Amino acid sequence: MENLENIPDKFKSEVAFIGIFIKDEKRDTFLLALNSAGISIKIWGPRWHKSNHWEELKQIYQGSFLSGKDYQYAIRGSKICLGFISKGN
């Protein structure tokens, strides 16, 4: 297993969320509330630009899809990695 020193800094965070923006599920407002409370958060995933809060989210948005090592780095590089179940699931 790799140690944390081998994880690139861009993947290190206090809190990470890797997932899609889904309209009306309020993921965006929740993540912004965490950020506003002073919690350092990074977001990866598609469609976040469709949020009504995109201008604020841009500060914490890291990019769209992650796969392979980058996906592993983002999870392992965070102290807390959030997972949200969609209403559809």
DSSP file (Angstrom, degrees, kcal/mol; ACC not computed):
  #  RESIDUE AA STRUCTURE BP1 BP2  ACC     N-H-->O    O-->H-N    N-H-->O    O-->H-N    TCO  KAPPA ALPHA  PHI   PSI    X-CA   Y-CA   Z-CA
    1    1 A M              0   0    0      0, 0.0     2,-0.1     0, 0.0     0, 0.0   0.000 360.0 360.0 360.0 137.6    0.0    0.0    0.0
    2    2 A E        -     0   0    0      1,-0.1     2,-0.2     2,-0.0     5,-0.0  -0.444 360.0-127.2 -72.9 147.1    1.2    3.5   -0.9
    3    3 A N    >   -     0   0    0     -2,-0.1     3,-1.8     1,-0.1     4,-0.2  -0.532  27.9-103.3 -90.3 167.8    1.8    6.0    1.9
    4    4 A L  G >  S+     0   0    0      1,-0.3     3,-1.5     2,-0.2    -1,-0.1   0.726 114.4  71.0 -64.8 -22.2    0.2    9.4    1.8
    5    5 A E  G 3  S+     0   0    0      1,-0.3    -1,-0.3     4,-0.0     4,-0.1   0.759  93.7  57.5 -65.8 -21.7    3.4   11.1    0.9
    6    6 A N  G <  S+     0   0    0     -3,-1.8    -1,-0.3     2,-0.1    -2,-0.2   0.482  84.2  98.2 -87.2  -2.5    3.1    9.5   -2.6
    7    7 A I  S <  S-     0   0    0     -3,-1.5     5,-0.1    -4,-0.2    -3,-0.0  -0.753  83.8-113.8 -87.3 125.8   -0.3   11.1   -3.2
    8    8 A P    >   -     0   0    0      0, 0.0     3,-2.2     0, 0.0     4,-0.3  -0.277  23.0-119.7 -58.0 142.6   -0.1   14.3   -5.3
    9    9 A D  G >  S+     0   0    0      1,-0.3     3,-1.8     2,-0.2    -2,-0.0   0.808 108.9  68.2 -54.2 -34.2   -1.1   17.4   -3.4
   10   10 A K  G 3  S+     0   0    0      1,-0.3    -1,-0.3     3,-0.0    -3,-0.0   0.691 102.1  48.1 -64.2 -14.9   -3.9   18.2   -5.8
   11   11 A F  G <  S+     0   0    0     -3,-2.2     2,-0.4     2,-0.0    -1,-0.3   0.438  89.3 100.9-102.3  -1.2   -5.7   15.1   -4.4
   12   12 A K    <   +     0   0    0     -3,-1.8     2,-0.3    -4,-0.3    66,-0.2  -0.694  46.4 146.6 -88.1 135.4   -5.2   15.9   -0.7
   13   13 A S  E     -a   78   0A   0     64,-2.1    66,-1.6    -2,-0.4    67,-0.2  -0.987  56.3-125.1-158.1 162.2   -8.2   17.4    1.1
   14   14 A E  E    S+     0   0A   0     26,-0.3    66,-1.6     1,-0.3     2,-0.4   0.924 104.6  10.3 -71.8 -49.3  -10.0   17.5    4.4
   15   15 A V  E    S-ab  80  41A   0     25,-1.6    27,-2.0    64,-0.2     2,-0.4  -0.995  72.2-170.9-134.3 137.3  -13.2   16.4    2.7
   16   16 A A  E     -ab  81  42A   0     64,-2.4    66,-3.0    -2,-0.4     2,-0.4  -0.962   8.5-168.9-127.4 146.5  -13.8   15.1   -0.8
   17   17 A F  E     -ab  82  43A   0     25,-2.1    27,-2.5    -2,-0.4     2,-0.6  -0.987   3.4-173.3-131.1 126.3  -16.9   14.4   -2.8
   18   18 A I  E     + b   0  44A   0     64,-0.6     2,-0.3    -2,-0.4    27,-0.2  -0.945  42.9  87.5-118.7 107.9  -16.6   12.5   -6.1
   19   19 A G  S    S-     0   0    0     25,-2.8     2,-0.1    -2,-0.6    -2,-0.1  -0.970  71.3 -71.2 174.5 170.8  -19.9   12.4   -7.9
   20   20 A I        -     0   0    0     -2,-0.3     2,-0.5    25,-0.2    27,-0.2  -0.446  42.4-113.7 -81.4 148.4  -22.3   14.0  -10.3
   21   21 A F        -     0   0    0     25,-2.1     2,-0.5    -2,-0.1    -1,-0.1  -0.723  33.0-167.1 -77.2 128.7  -24.4   17.1   -9.8
   22   22 A I    >   -     0   0    0     -2,-0.5     3,-1.8    26,-0.0     5,-0.4  -0.976  22.6-120.2-122.8 117.4  -28.0   16.1   -9.7
   23   23 A K  T 3  S+     0   0    0     -2,-0.5    28,-0.0     1,-0.2    27,-0.0  -0.219  93.4  14.1 -55.5 140.4  -30.6   18.9   -9.9
   24   24 A D  T 3  S+     0   0    0      1,-0.1    -1,-0.2     0, 0.0     0, 0.0   0.465  98.6  97.3  72.4   5.8  -33.0   19.2   -6.9
   25   25 A E  S <  S-     0   0    0     -3,-1.8    -2,-0.1    61,-0.0    -1,-0.1   0.488  83.0-136.0 -98.8  -2.9  -30.9   16.9   -4.7
   26   26 A K     >  +     0   0    0     -4,-0.3     4,-1.9     1,-0.1     5,-0.2   0.691  60.3 136.1  60.7  23.5  -29.2   19.8   -3.0
   27   27 A R  H  > S+     0   0    0     -5,-0.4     4,-2.6     1,-0.2     5,-0.2   0.906  72.8  54.4 -61.0 -40.0  -25.8   18.3   -3.0
   28   28 A D  H  > S+     0   0    0      1,-0.2     4,-2.2     2,-0.2    -1,-0.2   0.919 108.2  46.0 -63.0 -45.2  -24.5   21.7   -4.1
   29   29 A T  H  > S+     0   0    0      2,-0.2     4,-2.0     1,-0.2    -1,-0.2   0.874 113.4  50.4 -68.3 -35.4  -26.0   23.6   -1.2
   30   30 A F  H  X S+     0   0    0     -4,-1.9     4,-2.0     2,-0.2    -2,-0.2   0.942 112.1  46.0 -65.1 -47.6  -24.8   21.0    1.3
   31   31 A L  H  X S+     0   0    0     -4,-2.6     4,-2.1     1,-0.2    -2,-0.2   0.871 112.8  50.6 -65.6 -36.5  -21.2   21.1    0.0
   32   32 A L  H  X S+     0   0    0     -4,-2.2     4,-3.0    -5,-0.2    -1,-0.2   0.871 106.7  55.0 -67.7 -35.9  -21.3   24.9   -0.1
   33   33 A A  H  X S+     0   0    0     -4,-2.0     4,-1.4     2,-0.2    -2,-0.2   0.907 108.2  49.0 -63.1 -41.1  -22.5   25.0    3.5
   34   34 A L  H  <>S+     0   0    0     -4,-2.0     5,-2.2     2,-0.2     3,-0.3   0.940 113.1  47.2 -60.6 -47.0  -19.6   22.8    4.5
   35   35 A N  H ><5S+     0   0    0     -4,-2.1     3,-1.7     1,-0.2    -2,-0.2   0.901 110.2  52.1 -62.3 -42.1  -17.2   25.2    2.7
   36   36 A S  H 3<5S+     0   0    0     -4,-3.0    -1,-0.2     1,-0.3    -2,-0.2   0.777 102.5  60.5 -65.8 -26.1  -18.8   28.2    4.2
   37   37 A A  T 3<5S-     0   0    0     -4,-1.4    -1,-0.3    -3,-0.3    -2,-0.2   0.415 126.8-100.4 -81.4   2.4  -18.3   26.7    7.7
   38   38 A G  T < 5S+     0   0    0     -3,-1.7     2,-0.6     1,-0.3    -3,-0.2   0.569  76.6 141.6  92.1   9.7  -14.6   26.7    7.0
   39   39 A I      < -     0   0    0     -5,-2.2     2,-0.5    -6,-0.2    -1,-0.3  -0.758  53.4-127.1 -87.3 123.9  -14.3   23.0    6.1
   40   40 A S        +     0   0    0     -2,-0.6   -25,-1.6    -3,-0.1     2,-0.4  -0.583  40.0 174.0 -72.9 119.1  -11.8   22.5    3.2
   41   41 A I  E     -b   15   0A   0     -2,-0.5     2,-0.4   -27,-0.2   -25,-0.2  -0.956  22.1-161.9-132.3 146.7  -13.6   20.5    0.5
   42   42 A K  E     -b   16   0A   0    -27,-2.0   -25,-2.1    -2,-0.4     2,-0.4  -0.989  10.1-158.7-127.1 139.3  -12.8   19.4   -3.0
   43   43 A I  E     +bc  17  61A   0     17,-2.4    19,-3.6    -2,-0.4    20,-0.7  -0.956  10.0 179.3-120.8 134.1  -15.4   18.2   -5.5
   44   44 A W  E     +bc  18  63A   0    -27,-2.5   -25,-2.8    -2,-0.4    20,-0.2  -0.979  34.2  82.5-125.8 144.9  -14.8   16.1   -8.6
   45   45 A G    >   -     0   0    0     18,-2.6     3,-0.5    -2,-0.4    18,-0.2  -0.670  67.5 -68.2 144.8 166.1  -17.5   15.0  -11.0
   46   46 A P  T 3  S+     0   0    0      0, 0.0   -25,-2.1     0, 0.0    -2,-0.0  -0.357  97.5  22.0 -81.7 160.5  -19.6   15.9  -14.1
   47   47 A R  T >  S+     0   0    0    -27,-0.2     3,-1.9     1,-0.1     4,-0.2   0.448  70.0 128.4  72.1   7.8  -22.3   18.5  -14.5
   48   48 A W  G X   +     0   0    0     -3,-0.5     3,-1.7     1,-0.3     5,-0.1   0.788  64.8  70.1 -64.5 -24.2  -21.5   20.8  -11.6
   49   49 A H  G 3  S+     0   0    0      1,-0.3    -1,-0.3     8,-0.1     5,-0.2   0.649  88.5  65.9 -65.5 -13.0  -21.5   23.7  -13.9
   50   50 A K  G <  S+     0   0    0     -3,-1.9    -1,-0.3     4,-0.1    -2,-0.2   0.541  78.1 107.7 -85.5  -7.6  -25.3   23.3  -14.1
   51   51 A S  S X  S-     0   0    0     -3,-1.7     3,-1.4    -4,-0.2     4,-0.2  -0.399  76.3-130.6 -68.6 145.9  -25.8   24.2  -10.5
   52   52 A N  T 3  S+     0   0    0      1,-0.3     3,-0.2     2,-0.1    -1,-0.1   0.646 111.8  54.8 -66.5 -14.2  -27.3   27.5   -9.7
   53   53 A H  T >>  +     0   0    0      1,-0.2     4,-2.5    -5,-0.1     3,-0.8   0.068  69.7 122.9-105.3  21.7  -24.4   27.9   -7.3
   54   54 A W  H <>  +     0   0    0     -3,-1.4     4,-2.3     1,-0.3    -1,-0.2   0.867  67.2  59.5 -55.6 -41.6  -21.7   27.3  -10.0
   55   55 A E  H 34 S+     0   0    0     -3,-0.2     4,-0.3     1,-0.2    -1,-0.3   0.877 113.7  38.1 -58.3 -37.7  -19.9   30.7   -9.4
   56   56 A E  H X4 S+     0   0    0     -3,-0.8     3,-1.1     1,-0.2     4,-0.3   0.866 114.1  55.3 -77.7 -38.1  -19.3   29.7   -5.8
   57   57 A L  H >X S+     0   0    0     -4,-2.5     3,-1.7     1,-0.2     4,-1.6   0.782  88.9  76.7 -67.4 -27.6  -18.6   26.0   -6.5
   58   58 A K  T 3< S+     0   0    0     -4,-2.3    -1,-0.2     1,-0.3    -2,-0.1   0.805  87.0  62.2 -54.1 -30.1  -15.9   26.9   -9.0
   59   59 A Q  T <4 S+     0   0    0     -3,-1.1    -1,-0.3    -4,-0.3    -2,-0.2   0.808 116.4  28.0 -66.5 -29.9  -13.6   27.6   -6.0
   60   60 A I  T <4 S+     0   0    0     -3,-1.7   -17,-2.4    -4,-0.3     2,-0.3   0.462  93.7 109.6-112.4  -4.6  -13.8   24.0   -4.8
   61   61 A Y  E  <  -c   43   0A   0     -4,-1.6   -17,-0.2   -19,-0.2     3,-0.1  -0.590  40.1-178.3 -77.4 131.5  -14.4   22.2   -8.0
   62   62 A Q  E     -     0   0A   0    -19,-3.6     2,-0.3     1,-0.4   -18,-0.2   0.611  51.2 -69.0-107.3 -17.3  -11.4   20.1   -9.2
   63   63 A G  E     -c   44   0A   0    -20,-0.7   -18,-2.6   -18,-0.2    -1,-0.4  -0.827  47.7 -81.0 145.7 175.3  -12.6   18.6  -12.4
   64   64 A S  S    S+     0   0    0     -2,-0.3   -19,-0.3   -20,-0.2   -45,-0.1   0.807  88.3  15.2 -80.7-110.2  -14.9   16.1  -14.0
   65   65 A F        -     0   0    0    -20,-0.1     2,-0.4   -21,-0.1    -1,-0.2  -0.375  56.8-165.0 -75.8 143.1  -14.3   12.4  -14.2
   66   66 A L        +     0   0    0     -2,-0.1     2,-0.3    -3,-0.1   -22,-0.0  -0.962  16.1 163.8-119.8 143.6  -11.7   10.6  -12.1
   67   67 A S    >>  -     0   0    0     -2,-0.4     3,-1.1     0, 0.0     4,-0.8  -0.968  44.8  -2.5-150.3 166.8  -10.5    7.1  -12.9
   68   68 A G  H 3> S-     0   0    0     -2,-0.3     4,-1.9     1,-0.3     3,-0.3  -0.186 127.0  -4.1  55.7-135.1   -7.7    4.7  -12.1
   69   69 A K  H 3> S+     0   0    0      1,-0.2     4,-3.2     2,-0.2    -1,-0.3   0.855 133.4  58.5 -60.0 -38.0   -5.0    6.1   -9.9
   70   70 A D  H <> S+     0   0    0     -3,-1.1     4,-2.4     2,-0.2    -1,-0.2   0.906 106.3  48.7 -61.5 -40.5   -6.5    9.6   -9.8
   71   71 A Y  H  X S+     0   0    0     -4,-0.8     4,-1.7    -3,-0.3    -1,-0.2   0.925 113.7  46.8 -63.4 -44.9   -9.7    8.2   -8.3
   72   72 A Q  H  X S+     0   0    0     -4,-1.9     4,-3.0     1,-0.2     5,-0.3   0.918 111.3  51.7 -63.0 -43.9   -7.7    6.2   -5.7
   73   73 A Y  H  X S+     0   0    0     -4,-3.2     4,-2.6     1,-0.2    -2,-0.2   0.916 107.7  51.7 -60.3 -44.0   -5.6    9.3   -4.9
   74   74 A A  H  < S+     0   0    0     -4,-2.4     4,-0.3     2,-0.2    -1,-0.2   0.880 115.7  41.4 -63.3 -38.0   -8.7   11.5   -4.4
   75   75 A I  H >< S+     0   0    0     -4,-1.7     3,-1.1    -5,-0.2    -2,-0.2   0.955 120.4  41.1 -72.7 -50.8  -10.2    9.0   -2.0
   76   76 A R  H 3< S+     0   0    0     -4,-3.0    -2,-0.2     1,-0.2    -3,-0.2   0.754 111.0  58.7 -71.2 -23.8   -7.1    8.1   -0.1
   77   77 A G  T 3< S+     0   0    0     -4,-2.6   -64,-2.1    -5,-0.3     2,-0.3   0.518  93.9  81.0 -84.0  -4.8   -5.9   11.7    0.0
   78   78 A S  E <   -a   13   0A   0     -3,-1.1   -64,-0.2    -4,-0.3     3,-0.2  -0.768  68.4-147.3-102.1 147.9   -9.0   12.9    1.8
   79   79 A K  E    S+     0   0A   0    -66,-1.6     2,-0.4    -2,-0.3   -64,-0.2   0.853  95.8  19.9 -75.2 -35.4   -9.5   12.7    5.5
   80   80 A I  E     -a   15   0A   0    -66,-1.6   -64,-2.4   -67,-0.2     2,-0.5  -0.998  69.4-165.2-134.6 129.6  -13.3   12.2    4.9
   81   81 A C  E     -a   16   0A   0     -2,-0.4   -64,-0.2   -66,-0.2     2,-0.2  -0.966  17.7-144.7-117.2 117.3  -14.8   11.1    1.6
   82   82 A L  E     -a   17   0A   0    -66,-3.0   -64,-0.6    -2,-0.5     2,-0.4  -0.510  11.6-166.2 -82.0 146.1  -18.5   11.7    1.3
   83   83 A G        -     0   0    0     -2,-0.2     2,-0.5   -66,-0.1   -64,-0.1  -0.990   2.8-167.7-131.0 125.6  -20.9    9.4   -0.5
   84   84 A F        -     0   0    0     -2,-0.4     2,-0.4     0, 0.0   -57,-0.0  -0.948  14.3-141.9-115.1 130.3  -24.4   10.5   -1.4
   85   85 A I        -     0   0    0     -2,-0.5     2,-0.1     2,-0.0    -2,-0.0  -0.748  24.6-128.5 -85.1 133.0  -27.0    8.1   -2.6
   86   86 A S    >   -     0   0    0     -2,-0.4     3,-1.1     1,-0.1    -1,-0.0  -0.441  17.9-115.6 -78.9 157.6  -29.2    9.6   -5.4
   87   87 A K  T 3  S+     0   0    0      1,-0.3    -1,-0.1     2,-0.2    -2,-0.0   0.839 116.5  60.9 -58.4 -33.1  -33.0    9.5   -5.1
   88   88 A G  T 3         0   0    0      1,-0.3    -1,-0.3     0, 0.0    -3,-0.0   0.755 360.0 360.0 -67.1 -25.1  -33.0    7.3   -8.2
   89   89 A N    <         0   0    0     -3,-1.1    -1,-0.3     0, 0.0    -2,-0.2   0.443 360.0 360.0 -93.6 360.0  -31.0    4.6   -6.4
